[in-house]
């Protein structure tokens, strides 16, 4: 082989090698860039629906960036309150995290694995009892209102005579006595047949010592009714808190065996709670569904529902003023 030909071949090989290196570097950079964009796209709130043996069950996830590289968040399962997630591991569009059990039986951590696909996520959950379910999620809506509501006419949701306009989820234990809607023992939850979007709600209630209930707004956000001590330090799981999310400014409870009032205004995600005449939550955002929600379809109207599975509870004078 002559010297000139050898030089040309060597030059060609170097060119191919350099081009290959540049392609590899560019390809790797693209992959890294794609992964970075995907990780960024996971940040936000997600409305999730679990498939538990063919039955849809609501759930919720929020993903945040802590510092410059660690994903953290909050998770609401099909029961219980919002739970902190210390780290969400993310790699090439796939993510995973674990959380300990809360009210559930079983002694192992929940394992949640998922994959990001544009504006959707999907994956599996293995429960504390070792059961495995599939789930799907979509980006939660902001529910921001661009103008103040125009209120319609007040509507009495309870006629004081019978359960007209209400239905029990399961075997019914609710009765009407002397104009009072009563659950004499733990049993089914009670749901209004009418559904609402934005509204003002007035409700009067009475509980026994140690009892527990809740008022669900749109069937998704629970305002807690609980036998909390008046001087107790406020918490989201106590009297007038939005369960797992919003802490009242004070415990304004009057105590068991006394009629008490909630006046609640819900506009989009923004809620105001007045307990026994005191504003304890003022125009605060509810981040997502609370445990026990009927569904995770946050953009849709939903019913008022009363929790009836945590002890005796009574209600009267249930009046809702919907926005037009």
Residue frames as qw, qx, qy, qz and C-alpha x, y, z in Angstrom:
[[0.000, 0.891, 0.454, 0.000, 0.00, 0.00, 0.00],
 [0.423, 0.466, -0.057, 0.775, 1.44, 3.35, -0.93],
 [0.269, -0.183, -0.484, 0.812, 1.98, 5.97, 1.69],
 [0.235, -0.076, -0.124, -0.961, -0.62, 8.37, 0.29],
 [0.602, -0.275, -0.609, -0.437, -3.37, 5.71, 0.32],
 [0.536, -0.264, -0.693, 0.404, -2.53, 4.73, 3.95],
 [0.086, -0.088, -0.284, 0.951, -2.77, 8.34, 5.07],
 [0.420, -0.156, -0.326, -0.833, -6.18, 8.72, 3.41],
 [0.642, -0.300, -0.692, -0.139, -7.52, 5.56, 5.05],
 [0.427, -0.224, -0.585, 0.652, -6.21, 6.60, 8.47],
 [0.091, -0.015, 0.061, -0.994, -7.72, 10.04, 8.03],
 [0.539, -0.242, -0.500, -0.633, -11.06, 8.48, 7.15],
 [0.609, -0.304, -0.712, 0.173, -10.98, 6.23, 10.19],
 [0.245, -0.158, -0.420, 0.860, -10.25, 9.18, 12.45],
 [0.290, -0.111, -0.183, -0.933, -13.11, 11.12, 10.88],
 [0.631, -0.295, -0.625, -0.352, -15.52, 8.20, 11.44],
 [0.534, -0.254, -0.652, 0.474, -14.28, 7.76, 15.00],
 [0.066, -0.066, -0.238, 0.967, -14.67, 11.47, 15.76],
 [0.445, -0.184, -0.354, -0.802, -18.13, 11.57, 14.20],
 [0.640, -0.303, -0.703, -0.068, -19.15, 8.51, 16.21],
 [0.381, -0.214, -0.553, 0.709, -17.92, 10.11, 19.41],
 [0.146, -0.017, 0.015, -0.989, -19.79, 13.31, 18.62],
 [0.562, -0.247, -0.549, -0.567, -22.95, 11.32, 17.85],
 [0.589, -0.298, -0.711, 0.241, -22.64, 9.37, 21.11],
 [0.211, -0.150, -0.394, 0.882, -22.07, 12.55, 23.10],
 [0.318, -0.089, -0.193, -0.924, -24.99, 14.28, 21.42],
 [0.611, -0.265, -0.669, -0.330, -27.20, 11.22, 21.91],
 [0.492, -0.282, -0.667, 0.483, -26.30, 10.97, 25.61],
 [0.024, -0.075, -0.203, 0.976, -26.89, 14.69, 26.09],
 [0.457, -0.181, -0.416, -0.765, -30.29, 14.31, 24.44],
 [0.613, -0.315, -0.724, -0.004, -31.17, 11.43, 26.73],
 [0.340, -0.239, -0.520, 0.746, -30.12, 13.44, 29.76],
 [0.165, -0.020, -0.052, -0.985, -32.09, 16.42, 28.52],
 [0.551, -0.260, -0.592, -0.527, -35.16, 14.25, 27.94],
 [0.552, -0.320, -0.710, 0.299, -34.85, 12.76, 31.41],
 [0.166, -0.145, -0.336, 0.916, -34.54, 16.23, 32.94],
 [0.357, -0.117, -0.259, -0.890, -37.63, 17.47, 31.12],
 [0.615, -0.289, -0.690, -0.249, -39.57, 14.37, 32.15],
 [0.429, -0.271, -0.637, 0.581, -38.60, 14.82, 35.80],
 [0.059, 0.075, 0.117, -0.989, -39.77, 18.42, 35.62],
 [0.475, -0.161, -0.481, -0.719, -43.03, 17.29, 34.03],
 [0.515, -0.307, -0.794, 0.103, -43.74, 14.99, 36.98],
 [0.135, -0.134, -0.460, 0.867, -43.83, 17.96, 39.35],
 [0.402, -0.191, -0.207, -0.871, -47.39, 18.98, 40.24],
 [0.523, -0.014, 0.637, -0.566, -50.61, 17.43, 41.47],
 [0.302, 0.087, -0.842, -0.439, -52.16, 14.28, 40.10],
 [0.720, -0.055, 0.279, -0.633, -55.68, 12.90, 40.48],
 [0.121, 0.277, -0.946, -0.118, -55.39, 9.12, 40.60],
 [0.840, -0.068, 0.019, -0.538, -57.88, 6.29, 40.21],
 [0.221, -0.338, 0.913, -0.064, -56.95, 2.87, 41.60],
 [0.741, 0.036, -0.478, -0.470, -58.37, -0.32, 40.15],
 [0.283, -0.302, 0.817, -0.402, -59.08, -2.50, 43.19],
 [0.269, 0.152, 0.951, 0.005, -60.41, -5.74, 41.74],
 [0.094, 0.479, 0.701, 0.520, -62.51, -3.89, 39.18],
 [0.202, -0.869, -0.439, 0.104, -63.71, -1.17, 41.57],
 [0.362, 0.622, -0.072, 0.690, -62.44, 2.39, 40.98],
 [0.558, -0.698, -0.308, 0.328, -60.99, 3.97, 44.15],
 [0.228, 0.930, -0.041, 0.284, -59.69, 7.56, 44.36],
 [0.738, -0.378, -0.038, 0.557, -56.16, 8.57, 45.29],
 [0.182, 0.978, 0.001, 0.102, -53.91, 11.63, 44.89],
 [0.783, -0.150, 0.026, 0.603, -50.24, 12.54, 44.52],
 [0.116, 0.991, -0.066, -0.007, -48.32, 15.80, 44.71],
 [0.835, 0.041, 0.021, 0.548, -44.69, 16.00, 43.55],
 [0.060, -0.995, 0.071, 0.046, -42.39, 18.86, 44.51],
 [0.697, 0.449, -0.305, 0.469, -38.73, 19.70, 43.96],
 [0.607, -0.780, -0.010, 0.153, -36.66, 19.94, 47.13],
 [0.438, -0.592, 0.407, 0.540, -33.49, 21.91, 46.46],
 [0.282, 0.605, -0.467, -0.580, -32.05, 21.30, 43.01],
 [0.352, 0.294, -0.839, -0.292, -32.34, 17.55, 42.46],
 [0.017, 0.094, 0.953, -0.287, -34.55, 15.71, 44.98],
 [0.453, -0.311, -0.455, -0.701, -38.21, 15.02, 44.31],
 [0.043, 0.102, 0.813, -0.571, -40.46, 14.85, 47.38],
 [0.349, -0.268, -0.487, -0.754, -44.23, 14.95, 47.81],
 [0.458, -0.032, 0.588, -0.666, -47.48, 13.95, 49.46],
 [0.304, -0.042, -0.868, -0.390, -49.73, 10.97, 48.81],
 [0.589, -0.045, 0.386, -0.709, -53.36, 10.29, 49.67],
 [0.001, -0.019, 0.985, 0.170, -54.41, 6.67, 49.48],
 [0.385, -0.391, -0.656, -0.519, -57.92, 5.26, 49.32],
 [0.588, -0.716, -0.375, -0.021, -58.14, 5.78, 53.11],
 [0.633, -0.422, -0.149, 0.631, -56.43, 7.95, 55.70],
 [0.026, 0.946, 0.040, -0.320, -54.90, 11.39, 55.40],
 [0.549, 0.782, -0.265, 0.133, -52.20, 12.94, 53.22],
 [0.852, -0.416, 0.136, 0.288, -48.83, 11.31, 53.95],
 [0.044, 0.875, -0.393, -0.278, -45.41, 12.86, 53.33],
 [0.938, 0.274, 0.044, 0.208, -43.13, 11.23, 50.76],
 [0.480, -0.742, 0.236, 0.404, -39.48, 11.80, 51.69],
 [0.075, -0.506, 0.618, 0.596, -38.08, 10.95, 48.25],
 [0.812, 0.468, 0.253, -0.241, -39.44, 10.04, 44.84],
 [0.467, -0.345, 0.639, 0.505, -36.87, 8.24, 42.75],
 [0.611, 0.709, 0.111, -0.334, -36.99, 9.10, 39.06],
 [0.371, -0.386, 0.690, 0.487, -35.13, 7.54, 36.13],
 [0.015, 0.083, -0.740, -0.667, -35.85, 7.92, 32.43],
 [0.478, -0.189, -0.389, -0.765, -39.57, 8.54, 32.79],
 [0.700, -0.341, -0.624, -0.067, -40.17, 5.99, 35.54],
 [0.134, -0.553, 0.425, -0.704, -40.57, 6.78, 39.23],
 [0.687, -0.312, -0.656, 0.019, -41.10, 5.03, 42.55],
 [0.119, -0.503, 0.461, -0.721, -41.51, 5.72, 46.25],
 [0.490, -0.279, -0.817, 0.122, -42.54, 4.02, 49.47],
 [0.329, -0.509, 0.189, -0.773, -44.70, 5.08, 52.43],
 [0.022, 0.028, -0.923, 0.384, -45.43, 3.32, 55.73],
 [0.262, -0.532, -0.763, -0.258, -48.95, 2.10, 56.54],
 [0.168, -0.334, 0.207, -0.904, -51.24, 4.48, 58.39],
 [0.656, -0.122, 0.371, -0.646, -54.65, 3.06, 59.36],
 [0.801, 0.247, -0.442, -0.319, -54.28, -0.03, 57.19],
 [0.882, -0.344, 0.323, -0.013, -53.51, -3.52, 58.41],
 [0.850, 0.411, -0.065, 0.323, -50.31, -5.23, 57.31],
 [0.570, -0.737, 0.104, 0.348, -46.76, -4.47, 58.38],
 [0.622, 0.033, 0.362, 0.693, -44.90, -3.69, 55.17],
 [0.022, 0.497, -0.069, -0.865, -44.43, -0.35, 53.42],
 [0.635, 0.680, 0.314, -0.189, -46.58, 0.58, 50.46],
 [0.426, -0.254, 0.530, 0.688, -44.57, 0.48, 47.23],
 [0.485, 0.772, 0.271, -0.310, -45.76, 2.77, 44.45],
 [0.432, -0.187, 0.570, 0.674, -44.22, 2.53, 40.98],
 [0.449, 0.762, 0.361, -0.297, -45.22, 4.60, 37.98],
 [0.507, 0.094, 0.464, 0.721, -44.38, 5.91, 34.55],
 [0.136, 0.645, 0.110, -0.744, -44.84, 9.37, 33.10],
 [0.391, 0.332, 0.703, 0.492, -46.57, 9.64, 29.72],
 [0.027, 0.507, 0.309, 0.804, -47.17, 13.28, 28.81],
 [0.350, -0.395, 0.190, -0.828, -50.03, 14.56, 30.95],
 [0.891, -0.265, -0.154, -0.335, -50.77, 11.11, 32.34],
 [0.042, -0.496, 0.836, -0.231, -49.13, 8.73, 34.78],
 [0.907, -0.107, -0.204, -0.353, -49.83, 5.07, 35.41],
 [0.202, 0.475, -0.810, 0.277, -48.39, 2.25, 37.43],
 [0.710, -0.284, -0.642, -0.052, -48.89, -0.18, 40.29],
 [0.314, -0.617, 0.434, -0.577, -49.21, -0.10, 44.07],
 [0.632, -0.090, -0.757, 0.135, -48.34, -2.92, 46.44],
 [0.483, -0.724, -0.049, -0.490, -50.18, -2.41, 49.74],
 [0.232, -0.577, 0.664, -0.415, -49.05, -3.05, 53.30],
 [0.817, -0.066, 0.488, -0.301, -50.84, -6.40, 53.02],
 [0.373, -0.251, 0.786, 0.423, -48.98, -7.34, 49.84],
 [0.537, 0.606, 0.585, -0.053, -51.91, -6.78, 47.47],
 [0.281, -0.201, 0.418, 0.840, -51.07, -5.34, 44.07],
 [0.376, 0.748, 0.507, -0.203, -53.32, -2.96, 42.11],
 [0.428, 0.312, 0.354, 0.771, -53.03, -0.92, 38.93],
 [0.024, -0.789, -0.346, 0.507, -53.70, 2.81, 38.81],
 [0.421, 0.488, 0.335, 0.687, -53.87, 5.73, 36.39],
 [0.222, -0.693, -0.304, 0.615, -53.58, 9.46, 37.00],
 [0.357, 0.696, 0.308, 0.541, -54.11, 12.78, 35.25],
 [0.254, 0.152, -0.233, 0.926, -52.91, 16.29, 36.08],
 [0.104, -0.645, -0.659, 0.373, -55.21, 17.88, 38.64],
 [0.165, 0.745, 0.335, 0.553, -57.04, 21.03, 37.55],
 [0.214, 0.165, -0.337, 0.902, -56.28, 24.38, 39.19],
 [0.186, -0.678, -0.711, 0.007, -60.01, 25.13, 39.65],
 [0.207, -0.240, -0.134, 0.939, -59.20, 28.83, 39.61],
 [0.176, 0.787, 0.592, -0.013, -62.21, 31.15, 39.33],
 [0.386, 0.238, 0.173, 0.874, -61.75, 34.35, 37.35],
 [0.234, -0.459, -0.089, -0.852, -64.66, 36.23, 38.88],
 [0.244, -0.088, 0.694, -0.672, -66.57, 36.35, 42.13],
 [0.017, -0.312, -0.938, -0.152, -69.57, 34.00, 42.30],
 [0.427, -0.204, -0.084, -0.877, -73.14, 35.16, 41.95],
 [0.137, 0.004, 0.923, -0.359, -75.13, 33.29, 44.57],
 [0.371, -0.303, -0.683, -0.552, -78.44, 31.64, 43.86],
 [0.618, -0.502, 0.004, -0.605, -81.28, 30.94, 46.26],
 [0.243, -0.373, 0.828, -0.342, -80.69, 28.91, 49.44],
 [0.732, -0.009, -0.568, -0.377, -81.81, 25.27, 49.21],
 [0.631, -0.433, 0.513, -0.388, -82.83, 23.12, 52.17],
 [0.394, 0.339, -0.839, -0.161, -81.10, 19.79, 51.68],
 [0.175, -0.151, -0.934, 0.274, -82.95, 18.16, 54.60],
 [0.343, -0.468, -0.406, -0.706, -86.73, 18.49, 54.93],
 [0.255, -0.321, 0.574, -0.709, -86.82, 17.54, 58.62],
 [0.817, -0.020, 0.141, -0.559, -89.24, 14.67, 57.93],
 [0.960, 0.054, 0.271, 0.037, -87.47, 11.86, 56.10],
 [0.558, -0.381, 0.493, 0.548, -84.45, 10.92, 53.98],
 [0.581, 0.743, 0.325, 0.066, -85.83, 12.37, 50.75],
 [0.303, 0.922, -0.221, 0.100, -82.89, 13.64, 48.67],
 [0.224, -0.678, 0.692, -0.107, -80.34, 11.43, 50.45],
 [0.939, 0.112, -0.300, -0.128, -78.98, 7.92, 50.01],
 [0.636, -0.622, 0.456, 0.006, -76.85, 5.68, 52.19],
 [0.478, 0.562, -0.666, -0.108, -73.71, 4.00, 50.86],
 [0.247, 0.102, -0.938, 0.220, -74.49, 0.52, 52.14],
 [0.362, -0.531, -0.766, 0.004, -77.02, -0.71, 54.67],
 [0.074, -0.630, -0.031, -0.772, -78.82, 2.34, 56.04],
 [0.435, -0.372, -0.673, 0.469, -78.76, 3.16, 59.74],
 [0.022, 0.055, -0.071, 0.996, -79.80, 6.83, 59.35],
 [0.106, -0.633, -0.767, -0.005, -83.19, 7.86, 60.75],
 [0.038, -0.466, -0.044, -0.883, -85.14, 11.08, 61.26],
 [0.412, -0.524, -0.690, 0.282, -86.29, 11.83, 64.83],
 [0.183, -0.836, -0.331, 0.399, -88.00, 15.07, 65.88],
 [0.354, 0.935, -0.008, -0.026, -86.70, 16.91, 62.83],
 [0.253, -0.761, 0.578, 0.153, -83.14, 15.68, 63.34],
 [0.815, 0.420, -0.391, -0.075, -81.12, 13.56, 60.89],
 [0.557, -0.623, 0.512, -0.199, -79.53, 10.91, 63.11],
 [0.710, 0.288, -0.641, 0.030, -77.00, 8.12, 62.79],
 [0.712, -0.624, 0.120, -0.299, -77.44, 6.30, 66.13],
 [0.806, -0.366, 0.413, 0.214, -74.44, 4.02, 65.59],
 [0.108, -0.528, 0.635, 0.554, -71.49, 3.51, 63.26],
 [0.690, 0.397, 0.604, -0.039, -72.64, 2.47, 59.80],
 [0.561, 0.466, 0.440, 0.523, -72.94, 3.84, 56.28],
 [0.148, -0.248, 0.048, 0.956, -72.09, 7.32, 55.04],
 [0.316, 0.715, 0.590, -0.201, -74.98, 9.47, 53.79],
 [0.304, -0.078, 0.421, 0.851, -74.81, 11.31, 50.47],
 [0.372, 0.563, 0.216, -0.705, -77.00, 14.01, 48.94],
 [0.661, 0.430, 0.585, 0.188, -78.59, 13.15, 45.61],
 [0.318, 0.946, 0.054, 0.036, -77.94, 16.68, 44.34],
 [0.751, -0.037, 0.051, 0.657, -74.47, 17.68, 43.23],
 [0.042, -0.984, -0.092, 0.146, -72.87, 21.10, 43.51],
 [0.645, 0.497, -0.121, 0.567, -69.94, 23.09, 42.23],
 [0.206, 0.225, -0.384, 0.872, -69.27, 26.28, 44.24],
 [0.482, -0.628, -0.530, -0.304, -71.49, 26.93, 47.25],
 [0.148, -0.434, 0.518, -0.722, -72.06, 28.22, 50.75],
 [0.630, -0.249, -0.727, -0.106, -73.14, 25.56, 53.23],
 [0.346, -0.467, 0.438, -0.686, -74.73, 25.94, 56.65],
 [0.729, -0.143, -0.661, -0.105, -75.02, 22.85, 58.80],
 [0.449, -0.584, 0.420, -0.531, -75.80, 22.23, 62.47],
 [0.752, 0.100, -0.652, 0.020, -74.56, 19.08, 64.20],
 [0.557, -0.621, 0.389, -0.391, -74.24, 17.37, 67.56],
 [0.680, 0.255, -0.684, 0.073, -71.95, 14.52, 68.57],
 [0.821, -0.556, -0.112, -0.061, -71.53, 12.36, 71.64],
 [0.372, -0.789, 0.484, 0.070, -68.41, 12.21, 73.77],
 [0.504, -0.340, 0.742, 0.284, -65.60, 10.56, 71.78],
 [0.686, 0.528, 0.501, -0.004, -67.55, 10.49, 68.51],
 [0.235, -0.414, 0.485, 0.733, -66.21, 11.46, 65.10],
 [0.578, 0.626, 0.523, 0.000, -67.73, 12.43, 61.77],
 [0.282, -0.291, 0.340, 0.848, -67.14, 14.79, 58.86],
 [0.495, 0.738, 0.267, -0.372, -68.77, 16.94, 56.20],
 [0.556, -0.030, 0.568, 0.606, -67.47, 16.17, 52.70],
 [0.270, 0.712, -0.015, -0.649, -67.57, 19.01, 50.17],
 [0.589, 0.510, -0.447, -0.438, -68.32, 17.86, 46.61],
 [0.991, -0.079, 0.012, -0.103, -67.87, 14.39, 48.11],
 [0.781, 0.417, -0.255, 0.389, -64.07, 14.91, 48.05],
 [0.249, 0.456, -0.420, 0.744, -62.86, 17.26, 50.79],
 [0.575, -0.535, -0.615, 0.068, -63.61, 16.45, 54.43],
 [0.129, -0.613, 0.293, -0.722, -64.13, 19.12, 57.06],
 [0.430, -0.021, -0.855, 0.288, -63.56, 17.21, 60.26],
 [0.594, -0.578, -0.003, -0.559, -66.14, 16.84, 63.05],
 [0.684, 0.049, -0.653, 0.321, -64.41, 15.45, 66.11],
 [0.588, -0.775, -0.228, -0.033, -64.70, 15.58, 69.87],
 [0.570, 0.342, -0.268, 0.697, -61.66, 17.84, 70.26],
 [0.426, -0.624, -0.414, 0.507, -60.87, 19.71, 73.47],
 [0.152, 0.969, 0.188, 0.050, -61.33, 23.46, 73.25],
 [0.238, -0.894, 0.339, 0.172, -57.78, 24.24, 74.44],
 [0.854, -0.024, 0.426, 0.298, -56.15, 21.54, 72.31],
 [0.143, -0.520, 0.449, 0.713, -53.44, 22.56, 69.83],
 [0.698, 0.526, 0.050, -0.482, -55.08, 22.79, 66.38],
 [0.306, -0.253, 0.838, 0.375, -54.39, 20.10, 63.77],
 [0.396, 0.159, -0.521, -0.740, -55.89, 19.15, 60.44],
 [0.399, -0.154, -0.895, -0.127, -57.37, 15.98, 61.92],
 [0.079, -0.330, -0.686, 0.643, -59.17, 17.81, 64.72],
 [0.186, 0.736, 0.588, -0.281, -62.39, 19.81, 64.89],
 [0.311, 0.892, 0.119, -0.307, -62.96, 22.04, 61.81],
 [0.236, -0.548, 0.619, 0.510, -59.74, 21.05, 60.03],
 [0.773, 0.471, -0.240, -0.351, -59.70, 19.97, 56.38],
 [0.911, -0.304, 0.280, 0.007, -58.52, 16.43, 57.02],
 [0.846, -0.006, 0.269, 0.461, -54.82, 15.96, 56.38],
 [0.477, 0.526, 0.222, 0.668, -54.35, 19.38, 54.77],
 [0.001, -0.638, 0.000, -0.770, -55.61, 22.56, 56.46],
 [0.406, -0.256, -0.671, 0.565, -55.19, 23.42, 60.15],
 [0.177, -0.865, -0.388, -0.266, -57.81, 25.65, 61.82],
 [0.160, 0.641, -0.309, 0.684, -56.53, 28.73, 63.65],
 [0.264, -0.288, 0.661, -0.640, -58.14, 27.49, 66.88],
 [0.201, -0.264, -0.942, -0.053, -60.35, 24.73, 68.23],
 [0.304, -0.153, 0.074, -0.937, -63.69, 26.50, 68.48],
 [0.461, -0.252, -0.829, -0.193, -65.61, 23.40, 69.56],
 [0.483, -0.504, 0.128, -0.705, -68.33, 23.67, 72.19],
 [0.241, -0.257, 0.881, -0.317, -67.98, 20.06, 73.30],
 [0.140, -0.169, -0.945, -0.243, -70.15, 16.94, 73.08],
 [0.075, -0.572, -0.803, 0.151, -73.94, 16.89, 73.36],
 [0.053, 0.676, 0.172, -0.715, -74.30, 20.50, 72.20],
 [0.600, 0.698, 0.367, 0.134, -75.60, 21.82, 68.89],
 [0.365, -0.542, 0.297, 0.696, -72.80, 23.43, 66.90],
 [0.576, 0.771, 0.187, -0.196, -72.53, 25.08, 63.48],
 [0.505, -0.167, 0.471, 0.703, -70.31, 25.11, 60.43],
 [0.456, 0.831, 0.137, -0.287, -70.66, 27.77, 57.75],
 [0.607, -0.222, 0.560, 0.519, -68.46, 26.70, 54.86],
 [0.487, 0.789, -0.047, -0.372, -67.79, 28.51, 51.59],
 [0.663, -0.131, 0.603, 0.424, -66.12, 26.60, 48.75],
 [0.480, 0.824, -0.044, -0.298, -65.10, 28.43, 45.56],
 [0.600, 0.594, -0.534, 0.041, -62.91, 26.35, 43.29],
 [0.718, -0.017, -0.596, 0.359, -60.29, 25.00, 45.71],
 [0.082, 0.339, -0.376, 0.858, -60.56, 27.94, 48.09],
 [0.524, -0.516, -0.674, -0.079, -62.37, 27.23, 51.33],
 [0.121, -0.432, 0.371, -0.813, -63.48, 29.30, 54.32],
 [0.542, -0.358, -0.760, 0.036, -64.69, 27.54, 57.47],
 [0.255, -0.478, 0.266, -0.797, -66.59, 29.37, 60.20],
 [0.519, -0.208, -0.819, 0.129, -67.04, 27.18, 63.26],
 [0.361, -0.667, -0.578, 0.299, -69.56, 28.32, 65.87],
 [0.035, 0.983, 0.180, -0.031, -69.28, 31.89, 64.58],
 [0.357, -0.761, 0.391, 0.376, -65.46, 31.99, 64.46],
 [0.711, 0.654, -0.246, -0.086, -63.53, 32.02, 61.19],
 [0.729, -0.501, 0.446, 0.135, -60.93, 29.28, 61.68],
 [0.574, 0.031, 0.576, 0.582, -59.91, 28.75, 58.03],
 [0.231, 0.797, 0.132, -0.543, -59.96, 31.83, 55.79],
 [0.618, 0.743, -0.122, -0.226, -59.88, 31.44, 52.01],
 [0.359, -0.545, 0.735, 0.181, -57.25, 28.67, 51.98],
 [0.601, 0.383, -0.559, -0.423, -56.51, 26.32, 49.09],
 [0.861, -0.156, 0.456, -0.163, -57.39, 22.65, 49.45],
 [0.047, -0.550, 0.719, 0.423, -54.55, 20.90, 47.56],
 [0.383, 0.109, -0.828, -0.394, -56.40, 17.69, 46.70],
 [0.745, -0.340, -0.408, -0.404, -58.88, 15.04, 47.73],
 [0.332, -0.502, 0.656, -0.454, -58.91, 13.79, 51.32],
 [0.059, 0.059, -0.996, 0.023, -59.13, 10.16, 52.42],
 [0.263, 0.413, 0.785, -0.380, -62.62, 8.76, 52.04],
 [0.294, 0.413, -0.211, -0.836, -63.41, 10.79, 48.92],
 [0.785, 0.351, 0.411, -0.302, -66.01, 9.36, 46.56],
 [0.793, 0.472, 0.208, 0.323, -63.81, 9.93, 43.50],
 [0.480, -0.433, 0.143, 0.749, -60.87, 11.99, 42.27],
 [0.328, 0.564, 0.511, 0.560, -62.72, 13.81, 39.48],
 [0.267, -0.462, -0.332, 0.777, -61.98, 17.22, 40.95],
 [0.022, 0.043, -0.312, -0.949, -63.26, 19.22, 38.00],
 [0.321, -0.392, -0.731, -0.457, -66.80, 17.87, 38.36],
 [0.494, -0.477, 0.141, -0.713, -69.65, 18.88, 40.70],
 [0.417, -0.001, -0.887, 0.197, -70.18, 16.58, 43.66],
 [0.536, -0.634, -0.485, -0.275, -72.57, 15.91, 46.54],
 [0.286, -0.613, 0.484, -0.554, -72.52, 16.82, 50.20],
 [0.804, -0.137, -0.573, -0.081, -71.88, 13.75, 52.29],
 [0.485, -0.676, 0.357, -0.425, -71.82, 13.01, 55.99],
 [0.371, 0.308, -0.860, 0.164, -69.54, 10.44, 57.53],
 [0.755, -0.374, 0.017, -0.538, -71.52, 7.87, 59.48],
 [0.898, 0.063, -0.427, 0.087, -68.94, 5.17, 60.19],
 [0.409, 0.304, -0.541, 0.670, -67.16, 6.71, 63.21],
 [0.128, -0.260, -0.705, 0.647, -69.85, 6.80, 65.91],
 [0.080, 0.753, 0.646, -0.095, -73.23, 8.48, 66.57],
 [0.171, -0.106, 0.136, 0.970, -73.84, 11.87, 64.95],
 [0.207, 0.723, 0.631, -0.191, -76.83, 14.19, 64.43],
 [0.204, 0.038, 0.306, 0.929, -77.53, 16.91, 61.85],
 [0.164, 0.759, 0.601, -0.188, -80.22, 19.54, 61.31],
 [0.148, 0.925, 0.051, -0.345, -80.80, 22.79, 59.39],
 [0.583, -0.125, 0.544, 0.591, -78.75, 21.78, 56.36],
 [0.381, 0.866, 0.224, -0.234, -78.94, 24.69, 53.90],
 [0.590, -0.093, 0.419, 0.684, -76.82, 25.17, 50.78],
 [0.299, 0.855, 0.081, -0.415, -76.59, 28.27, 48.61],
 [0.759, 0.131, 0.429, 0.472, -75.13, 27.30, 45.22],
 [0.068, -0.500, 0.279, 0.817, -73.38, 29.66, 42.86],
 [0.677, 0.593, 0.199, -0.388, -75.27, 30.34, 39.63]]
